[in-house]
Amino acid sequence: MKVFRVKVKPASRQQLFRREDDGSLTVHLKSPPIDGKANQELIQVLANAFSVSKSSIRIKSGASAKNKWVEIDTDG
């Protein structure tokens, strides 16, 4: 189980996933931050990046903020 600090940039022109030097993640999302659409896209992007199922990813805090703490179960 890993916990990451994630900076989300919703409503971007293109989807982009980047690991920063400090170990945090920056994710540019196409979806707007309306009705949880950006969070859904974030979970999909992280699931693809870490080769895990969407159910292995949980937003621990910051669900309505640009800066989030995300927990990823990389064991299962």
KOLTORKE-523185 format. One line per field, with one value per atom (N, C-alpha, C): residue number from 1; residue in three letters; atom name; x, y, z negated. Coordinates in steps of 0.1 Angstrom, whole numbers. Layout:
// KOLTORKE-523185
resi: c(NUM;...)
resn: c(ALA;...)
name: c(CA;...)
east: c(X;...)
north: c(Y;...)
up: c(Z;...)
// end
This chain:
// KOLTORKE-523185
resi: c(1;1;1;2;2;2;3;3;3;4;4;4;5;5;5;6;6;6;7;7;7;8;8;8;9;9;9;10;10;10;11;11;11;12;12;12;13;13;13;14;14;14;15;15;15;16;16;16;17;17;17;18;18;18;19;19;19;20;20;20;21;21;21;22;22;22;23;23;23;24;24;24;25;25;25;26;26;26;27;27;27;28;28;28;29;29;29;30;30;30;31;31;31;32;32;32;33;33;33;34;34;34;35;35;35;36;36;36;37;37;37;38;38;38;39;39;39;40;40;40;41;41;41;42;42;42;43;43;43;44;44;44;45;45;45;46;46;46;47;47;47;48;48;48;49;49;49;50;50;50;51;51;51;52;52;52;53;53;53;54;54;54;55;55;55;56;56;56;57;57;57;58;58;58;59;59;59;60;60;60;61;61;61;62;62;62;63;63;63;64;64;64;65;65;65;66;66;66;67;67;67;68;68;68;69;69;69;70;70;70;71;71;71;72;72;72;73;73;73;74;74;74;75;75;75;76;76;76)
resn: c(MET;MET;MET;LYS;LYS;LYS;VAL;VAL;VAL;PHE;PHE;PHE;ARG;ARG;ARG;VAL;VAL;VAL;LYS;LYS;LYS;VAL;VAL;VAL;LYS;LYS;LYS;PRO;PRO;PRO;ALA;ALA;ALA;SER;SER;SER;ARG;ARG;ARG;GLN;GLN;GLN;GLN;GLN;GLN;LEU;LEU;LEU;PHE;PHE;PHE;ARG;ARG;ARG;ARG;ARG;ARG;GLU;GLU;GLU;ASP;ASP;ASP;ASP;ASP;ASP;GLY;GLY;GLY;SER;SER;SER;LEU;LEU;LEU;THR;THR;THR;VAL;VAL;VAL;HIS;HIS;HIS;LEU;LEU;LEU;LYS;LYS;LYS;SER;SER;SER;PRO;PRO;PRO;PRO;PRO;PRO;ILE;ILE;ILE;ASP;ASP;ASP;GLY;GLY;GLY;LYS;LYS;LYS;ALA;ALA;ALA;ASN;ASN;ASN;GLN;GLN;GLN;GLU;GLU;GLU;LEU;LEU;LEU;ILE;ILE;ILE;GLN;GLN;GLN;VAL;VAL;VAL;LEU;LEU;LEU;ALA;ALA;ALA;ASN;ASN;ASN;ALA;ALA;ALA;PHE;PHE;PHE;SER;SER;SER;VAL;VAL;VAL;SER;SER;SER;LYS;LYS;LYS;SER;SER;SER;SER;SER;SER;ILE;ILE;ILE;ARG;ARG;ARG;ILE;ILE;ILE;LYS;LYS;LYS;SER;SER;SER;GLY;GLY;GLY;ALA;ALA;ALA;SER;SER;SER;ALA;ALA;ALA;LYS;LYS;LYS;ASN;ASN;ASN;LYS;LYS;LYS;TRP;TRP;TRP;VAL;VAL;VAL;GLU;GLU;GLU;ILE;ILE;ILE;ASP;ASP;ASP;THR;THR;THR;ASP;ASP;ASP;GLY;GLY;GLY)
name: c(N;CA;C;N;CA;C;N;CA;C;N;CA;C;N;CA;C;N;CA;C;N;CA;C;N;CA;C;N;CA;C;N;CA;C;N;CA;C;N;CA;C;N;CA;C;N;CA;C;N;CA;C;N;CA;C;N;CA;C;N;CA;C;N;CA;C;N;CA;C;N;CA;C;N;CA;C;N;CA;C;N;CA;C;N;CA;C;N;CA;C;N;CA;C;N;CA;C;N;CA;C;N;CA;C;N;CA;C;N;CA;C;N;CA;C;N;CA;C;N;CA;C;N;CA;C;N;CA;C;N;CA;C;N;CA;C;N;CA;C;N;CA;C;N;CA;C;N;CA;C;N;CA;C;N;CA;C;N;CA;C;N;CA;C;N;CA;C;N;CA;C;N;CA;C;N;CA;C;N;CA;C;N;CA;C;N;CA;C;N;CA;C;N;CA;C;N;CA;C;N;CA;C;N;CA;C;N;CA;C;N;CA;C;N;CA;C;N;CA;C;N;CA;C;N;CA;C;N;CA;C;N;CA;C;N;CA;C;N;CA;C;N;CA;C;N;CA;C;N;CA;C;N;CA;C;N;CA;C;N;CA;C;N;CA;C)
east: c(9;0;9;6;14;5;10;2;10;3;9;2;10;4;2;-10;-13;-18;-12;-17;-25;-37;-46;-48;-47;-50;-62;-74;-86;-88;-96;-100;-87;-77;-65;-68;-60;-61;-58;-49;-45;-42;-44;-41;-27;-21;-7;-5;4;8;23;27;41;45;56;61;71;70;79;91;101;114;111;101;99;90;87;79;64;60;45;42;29;24;17;18;10;3;-10;-19;-28;-26;-34;-46;-58;-70;-78;-85;-94;-107;-112;-125;-125;-137;-138;-141;-139;-141;-156;-164;-179;-184;-192;-199;-190;-177;-168;-162;-164;-158;-143;-137;-122;-117;-123;-119;-120;-131;-132;-121;-118;-107;-94;-92;-79;-77;-88;-87;-83;-89;-87;-72;-67;-53;-44;-46;-37;-38;-49;-51;-42;-43;-35;-20;-16;-2;4;-3;2;-2;-9;-14;-21;-31;-40;-54;-63;-78;-82;-93;-98;-102;-106;-110;-98;-86;-74;-69;-77;-73;-84;-79;-88;-83;-92;-88;-90;-79;-80;-84;-79;-84;-82;-90;-89;-98;-108;-117;-122;-124;-129;-118;-106;-95;-85;-77;-67;-55;-52;-42;-48;-45;-51;-41;-45;-37;-45;-37;-43;-36;-44;-38;-40;-29;-29;-25;-33;-30;-23;-10;-2;0;-4;-3;-13;-25;-36;-41)
north: c(-12;0;12;21;34;46;56;69;80;87;97;111;121;135;137;141;143;157;164;177;175;179;176;190;189;201;197;199;196;205;201;209;213;203;206;202;206;202;188;182;168;162;149;141;139;141;139;135;125;120;122;128;130;128;121;120;131;138;149;144;152;148;145;152;150;138;130;118;120;132;135;133;133;132;144;147;158;151;154;148;158;160;169;161;165;158;166;160;166;170;162;164;176;183;194;190;198;194;196;189;190;176;175;162;150;152;141;136;143;137;137;148;148;137;135;124;110;108;95;93;104;103;101;108;106;92;85;71;63;65;58;59;72;75;68;68;62;47;41;27;22;29;26;28;38;41;31;26;17;2;0;-13;-21;-13;-19;-16;-23;-20;-7;-1;11;10;-2;-4;-4;-5;-5;10;19;33;41;48;55;69;79;93;94;95;96;110;120;134;143;154;164;161;153;149;161;173;184;195;191;201;197;206;202;194;196;188;176;164;152;143;134;123;111;103;91;78;68;56;45;38;29;15;5;-8;-15;-15;-21;-36;-41;-56;-64;-58;-67;-62)
up: c(0;0;0;9;10;9;3;3;10;19;27;25;25;26;41;45;59;61;70;75;88;87;99;106;119;128;137;133;141;153;162;174;182;183;191;206;215;229;231;224;226;212;212;200;199;187;184;170;168;155;154;142;140;126;123;110;108;97;93;86;85;78;63;57;43;40;50;48;50;52;54;69;72;85;90;102;109;120;120;130;137;150;157;163;161;165;174;184;193;187;178;171;163;162;153;139;129;115;111;119;117;115;104;101;100;96;94;106;118;130;130;125;124;115;104;95;102;109;116;127;134;144;137;126;118;114;109;105;117;128;140;145;145;149;140;126;117;118;120;122;134;145;157;154;148;145;136;126;116;119;130;134;123;117;107;111;104;107;101;106;100;86;82;68;58;64;55;52;56;55;46;36;27;25;27;23;8;1;-14;-19;-12;-16;-4;-4;6;18;16;27;35;28;35;37;35;36;47;51;62;56;43;37;29;32;26;21;12;7;12;20;26;22;18;14;25;28;39;34;35;31;42;42;53;51;40;37;44;47;52;64)
// end
